[in-house]
Amino acid sequence: MSSIQEIKALVTTSEHEVQIAKDAVKATERGIEEAYERNRIARANHDGLVIKLANLKAQFKEQIMEDGLKESNRWNEMYYKLLQWKESHDGDVLVPVDKDSDEDAKKLSRWVINQRSAYKYFINGDTKHIKDHRIDALNKIGFVWCVADHVFQANVEGLKQYHAENKKFDVSVKENKKLAAFVSRARTAYANKQEGRAQHDLTDEKIDQLDAIGFKWGFKKSRKRKTSTSNAFDFDTQIAILQEFKDEYGHTKVNKLIKEWQKGEGEPSKKEYRRLPVFLTFARKEYISFAEGQPSLIDAEKIKALTKLGVEWKKPQRKNTGGESSRKEKSKTKIE
């Protein structure tokens, strides 16, 4: 009997210990839940403080920007002129100009170009050319820091709309000259990249953007192989590059900048700009042939397009027709 009572006593003790353990587990679980709740509250408070700090920083930057724009200086004067330009030119902040533009527009265009140059220095660590608050002020009005990227985005949107309306990506020059040139350049750059040749303008990000709209990278099967002559005078591609050059620099005086680049005074933002003198020389040569009624790769429409961009033409020299002055010259030559 005594052994049974002892066993019962042990069982009772064991049950008590089990209950104590259960209570401890429950207390631990409550502790864990309370700890999780405290952690959640702490995180929420932290996130709130981070957001509050970010808002304060933004307000501080905004205040610095506003205070900076209240100062009387040349930069602020040009900034407000850009604002006026934007309001009167349907939101444009590129300020494209040509030879017929007034002097104020040309000055503003040069200022815009200078801001882009200063920003390139800034992102490379040289911050003395432009201040933070001025970058913020320009960003606020949608300033375009890279014309090439801006043009690319506009072309992608244009191509997207064209495809929605026509169910194809093969844009003809007659339909849209600029968009056709963009498609041709993109496909050529992609083909070169696939063959291992560097194509810095066509980044993987840009390829992804074109892939996203379903762009077809292959040329038409009927596309003929270009001859050496047509390679030298790929009009649609080159005039589009010349347009980009003008958008960026405000003129089409390519040779002037080429000479500066060759001296080490700056460098082109796009390597394609270095080929423009070859294109313009070829175009002017073909213009003379056209003006003289000879076979030419240039026609009135192309001449008009280049003239509109600001390209100047040399008048063709009159050929010697064998008249009186010619006969006198020949006679003189024989005598001598």
C-alpha positions in Angstrom: 0.0 0.0 0.0 2.8 2.3 0.9 4.4 1.9 -2.5 1.1 2.7 -4.2 0.7 5.9 -2.2 4.3 6.8 -3.0 3.6 6.3 -6.7 0.4 8.4 -6.4 2.4 11.1 -4.7 5.0 11.1 -7.4 2.3 11.3 -10.1 0.7 14.2 -8.3 4.1 15.9 -8.1 4.8 15.2 -11.8 1.4 16.6 -12.8 2.1 19.7 -10.8 5.5 20.1 -12.5 3.8 19.6 -15.9 1.3 22.3 -15.0 4.1 24.6 -13.9 5.9 23.9 -17.3 2.6 24.6 -19.2 2.2 27.9 -17.3 5.8 28.8 -18.1 5.2 28.0 -21.8 2.1 30.2 -21.8 4.0 33.0 -20.1 6.8 32.6 -22.6 4.3 32.7 -25.5 2.7 35.8 -24.0 6.2 37.3 -23.7 7.0 36.5 -27.3 3.7 38.0 -28.5 4.4 41.1 -26.3 7.9 41.3 -27.7 6.6 41.0 -31.3 4.1 43.8 -30.5 6.7 46.0 -29.0 8.9 45.3 -32.0 6.0 46.2 -34.4 5.4 49.4 -32.6 9.1 50.3 -32.5 9.3 49.6 -36.3 6.2 51.7 -37.0 7.6 54.5 -34.9 11.0 54.2 -36.7 9.3 54.2 -40.1 7.3 57.2 -39.1 10.4 59.1 -38.0 12.2 58.1 -41.3 9.3 59.5 -43.3 9.2 62.6 -41.1 13.0 63.1 -41.5 12.7 62.7 -45.3 9.9 65.2 -45.4 11.9 67.6 -43.4 14.9 67.2 -45.7 12.7 67.7 -48.7 11.2 70.9 -47.1 14.7 72.0 -46.2 15.9 71.5 -49.8 12.8 73.2 -51.1 13.5 76.2 -48.8 17.2 76.3 -49.9 16.0 76.2 -53.5 13.5 78.9 -53.1 15.9 81.1 -51.1 18.5 80.6 -53.8 16.1 81.6 -56.6 15.3 84.8 -54.8 18.9 86.0 -55.2 19.7 88.5 -57.9 22.2 86.9 -60.2 22.8 85.9 -63.8 21.9 82.3 -63.3 18.5 83.1 -61.8 17.8 85.5 -64.5 18.3 82.8 -67.2 16.3 80.3 -65.1 13.3 82.5 -65.1 13.7 83.2 -68.8 13.6 79.4 -69.3 10.4 79.3 -67.3 8.9 81.9 -69.6 10.1 80.0 -72.6 8.5 76.8 -71.3 5.2 78.6 -70.7 5.1 80.1 -74.2 6.4 77.0 -76.1 4.0 74.3 -75.0 6.2 73.0 -72.2 9.5 72.8 -74.2 12.7 73.1 -72.2 15.2 72.2 -75.0 15.2 75.6 -76.6 16.0 74.7 -80.2 17.2 77.6 -82.3 18.3 78.2 -85.9 19.9 81.0 -87.8 16.7 83.0 -87.9 16.1 82.9 -84.1 16.5 86.1 -82.2 19.6 86.7 -80.0 17.8 86.2 -76.7 16.7 82.7 -77.8 20.2 81.9 -78.9 21.6 83.0 -75.5 19.0 81.0 -73.7 19.8 77.9 -75.8 23.6 78.3 -75.0 22.8 78.6 -71.3 20.7 75.4 -71.4 23.6 73.6 -73.1 26.0 74.9 -70.5 23.8 73.5 -67.7 24.0 70.1 -69.2 27.7 70.3 -69.4 27.9 71.5 -65.8 25.7 68.6 -64.7 28.1 66.1 -66.4 30.9 67.5 -64.2 28.6 67.3 -61.2 27.8 63.6 -61.5 31.5 62.9 -61.9 32.3 64.5 -58.6 33.2 68.0 -59.8 30.5 70.1 -58.0 31.9 73.6 -58.5 30.1 74.1 -61.9 26.6 73.9 -60.6 25.0 73.9 -57.2 22.6 71.3 -55.7 19.7 73.7 -55.3 20.0 74.8 -59.0 19.8 71.1 -60.1 16.7 70.8 -57.9 15.2 73.9 -59.5 15.8 72.6 -63.0 14.5 69.2 -62.1 11.3 70.8 -60.8 10.5 72.2 -64.3 11.3 69.0 -66.1 14.7 70.0 -67.4 16.3 67.6 -70.0 19.8 66.6 -68.9 20.5 64.2 -71.7 19.0 65.2 -75.1 19.8 61.8 -76.6 17.9 59.9 -73.9 15.0 62.4 -74.2 14.8 61.9 -78.0 15.0 58.1 -77.5 12.1 58.1 -75.1 10.1 60.3 -77.5 10.8 57.9 -80.4 9.8 54.9 -78.4 6.5 56.5 -77.6 6.1 57.5 -81.2 6.9 54.0 -82.4 4.5 52.6 -79.8 1.7 54.8 -81.2 2.6 54.0 -84.8 2.4 50.2 -84.1 -0.9 50.6 -82.4 -2.3 52.3 -85.5 -0.5 50.3 -88.2 0.3 46.9 -86.6 3.9 47.0 -87.8 7.3 48.5 -86.9 8.6 49.0 -90.4 8.2 52.7 -90.8 8.6 54.1 -94.3 10.5 57.4 -94.9 7.4 58.8 -96.6 5.2 58.1 -93.5 7.6 59.5 -90.9 11.2 60.4 -91.8 12.5 60.8 -88.2 10.8 57.6 -86.9 12.0 55.6 -89.9 15.6 56.8 -89.2 15.2 55.8 -85.5 14.1 52.3 -86.4 17.0 51.9 -88.9 19.6 53.1 -86.3 18.2 50.9 -83.6 18.3 47.8 -85.7 21.7 48.5 -87.0 23.1 49.2 -83.5 21.4 46.0 -82.2 22.9 43.9 -85.1 26.4 45.4 -84.4 26.0 44.6 -80.7 25.0 41.0 -81.4 28.2 40.7 -83.4 30.3 41.9 -80.4 30.9 45.5 -81.6 30.4 48.1 -78.9 27.2 50.2 -79.1 27.2 52.6 -76.2 24.1 54.4 -77.4 22.0 51.2 -77.4 22.1 50.1 -73.7 20.5 47.0 -72.3 17.9 49.2 -70.7 17.0 50.7 -74.0 16.8 47.3 -75.6 14.4 46.2 -72.8 12.2 49.3 -73.4 11.9 48.4 -77.1 11.3 44.7 -76.3 8.5 45.8 -74.0 6.5 47.2 -76.9 7.2 44.1 -79.0 9.7 45.8 -81.3 11.0 43.5 -84.1 14.8 43.7 -84.4 15.2 42.2 -87.8 15.2 44.1 -91.0 12.7 43.3 -93.8 13.7 40.3 -95.8 13.6 42.4 -99.0 16.1 44.9 -97.6 19.0 45.2 -100.1 22.6 45.3 -99.1 23.9 48.8 -99.1 26.7 49.8 -101.4 29.7 51.9 -100.3 28.1 55.0 -101.8 24.8 54.6 -99.9 26.7 53.9 -96.7 28.4 57.3 -97.2 25.1 59.0 -97.8 22.6 57.3 -95.5 20.4 60.4 -95.7 17.6 59.4 -93.2 20.1 58.3 -90.6 22.5 61.2 -91.0 19.9 64.0 -91.1 18.4 62.6 -87.9 21.8 62.7 -86.3 22.3 66.3 -87.6 18.9 67.2 -86.0 20.1 65.8 -82.7 23.3 67.8 -83.0 21.4 71.0 -83.6 19.0 70.2 -80.7 22.1 69.9 -78.4 24.4 72.6 -79.7 21.9 75.1 -81.3 23.5 75.1 -84.7 24.8 72.9 -87.6 28.3 74.3 -87.8 29.8 70.9 -87.3 33.3 71.6 -88.6 33.8 74.4 -86.1 33.2 72.0 -83.2 35.2 69.2 -84.8 38.2 71.4 -84.9 37.7 72.2 -81.2 37.4 68.5 -80.3 40.5 67.7 -82.3 42.4 70.3 -80.2 41.1 68.6 -77.1 38.7 71.4 -76.3 35.8 69.2 -75.1 34.4 66.1 -76.8 31.2 65.2 -78.6 28.4 63.7 -76.5 27.8 61.2 -79.3 30.5 59.6 -81.4 28.2 59.8 -84.5 28.7 63.6 -84.5 32.3 63.0 -85.8 30.9 61.6 -89.0 28.7 64.6 -89.8 31.3 66.5 -91.7 31.7 63.6 -94.1 27.9 63.5 -94.6 27.7 67.3 -95.2 30.6 67.3 -97.6 29.0 64.5 -99.6 25.6 66.3 -99.5 27.1 69.6 -100.8 28.9 67.7 -103.6 25.6 66.1 -104.6 23.9 69.4 -104.4 26.2 70.8 -107.0 25.4 67.9 -109.3 21.7 68.4 -108.7 22.0 72.2 -109.4 23.8 71.5 -112.6 21.2 69.0 -113.8 23.4 66.0 -113.4 22.5 62.7 -111.7 22.5 63.1 -108.0 21.7 61.3 -104.8 20.1 64.4 -103.4 16.8 65.9 -104.5 14.8 69.1 -103.9 13.0 67.6 -100.8 16.3 66.6 -99.2 17.9 70.0 -100.0 14.9 71.7 -98.4 15.1 69.6 -95.3 18.8 70.3 -94.8 18.3 74.0 -95.6 15.6 74.2 -92.9 18.1 72.8 -90.4 20.5 75.7 -91.3 22.9 74.0 -93.8 24.4 76.5 -96.1 25.1 75.7 -99.8 27.8 77.0 -102.1 26.6 78.1 -105.5 27.9 75.9 -108.3 30.6 77.5 -110.5 29.6 78.1 -114.1 31.5 75.8 -116.4 33.5 77.2 -119.3 31.2 76.9 -122.4 33.9 77.6 -124.9 32.8 81.2 -125.7 34.9 84.2 -126.6 36.7 84.4 -123.3 37.6 80.7 -123.6 39.0 81.1 -127.1 41.1 84.0 -126.0 42.4 82.0 -123.1 43.3 79.1 -125.4 45.0 81.5 -127.9 47.0 83.1 -125.1 48.1 79.7 -123.8 49.3 78.6 -127.3 51.3 81.8 -127.7 53.0 81.4 -124.4 
